[in-house]
């Protein structure tokens, strides 16, 4: 928690859900200080991006509500 964020490291996902793309074209360029950072960025993006013939339905904007009584599921799984 004491570490300061390194603002020179990160990624930007260029494509939006449903966008077509070019084979071999960049989807999310990764900026990192070293090879380990690039590998970590690739690992994270593999879980965030899927490529398919059709776009998946959009996720709900709100799935849960947190109240004094606890967490309430608003969307069925």
C-alpha positions in Angstrom: 0.0 0.0 0.0 2.9 2.3 0.5 4.2 1.9 -3.1 3.6 4.7 -5.4 2.0 3.8 -8.8 4.3 3.8 -11.8 2.4 6.0 -14.3 4.7 4.9 -17.2 3.4 1.3 -16.9 0.0 0.1 -18.2 -2.1 -0.8 -21.1 -4.9 0.7 -23.1 -7.5 -1.6 -24.8 -8.2 0.0 -28.2 -11.0 -2.3 -29.3 -14.5 -2.1 -27.9 -16.9 -5.1 -27.6 -18.2 -5.9 -31.0 -15.5 -4.1 -33.0 -13.9 -5.9 -35.9 -10.2 -6.1 -36.0 -7.3 -6.8 -38.3 -5.4 -10.1 -37.9 -2.2 -9.4 -36.1 -3.1 -5.8 -35.4 -2.6 -4.3 -31.9 -5.5 -4.7 -29.4 -3.9 -3.5 -26.2 -0.3 -2.2 -26.4 1.6 -2.7 -23.1 4.0 -0.2 -21.6 6.4 -1.7 -19.0 9.9 -1.0 -17.6 11.1 -4.6 -18.1 10.3 -8.0 -19.6 8.7 -9.2 -16.4 6.3 -6.2 -16.6 5.4 -7.1 -20.2 4.8 -10.7 -19.2 2.6 -9.6 -16.3 0.6 -7.3 -18.6 0.1 -10.1 -21.1 -1.1 -12.4 -18.4 -3.6 -9.9 -17.1 -4.9 -9.0 -20.6 -5.4 -12.7 -21.5 -8.1 -12.8 -18.9 -9.7 -9.5 -20.0 -9.9 -10.0 -23.7 -11.7 -12.7 -25.7 -11.8 -13.0 -29.5 -14.8 -14.6 -31.1 -16.9 -14.5 -34.2 -19.7 -12.7 -32.3 -19.7 -10.3 -29.5 -20.8 -11.6 -26.1 -23.9 -9.9 -24.6 -22.9 -6.9 -22.5 -22.5 -7.3 -18.7 -24.9 -5.4 -16.4 -23.6 -2.1 -15.2 -24.7 -2.9 -11.6 -24.7 -6.4 -10.3 -24.8 -6.0 -6.5 -25.9 -3.5 -3.9 -24.1 -3.1 -0.6 -26.2 -2.0 2.4 -26.0 -2.1 6.1 -27.6 -5.5 6.0 -25.0 -6.9 3.7 -24.5 -7.5 -0.1 -27.6 -8.0 -2.3 -27.3 -9.7 -5.7 -29.3 -7.7 -8.3 -28.6 -9.9 -11.3 -29.0 -13.6 -11.5 -25.9 -15.6 -12.5 
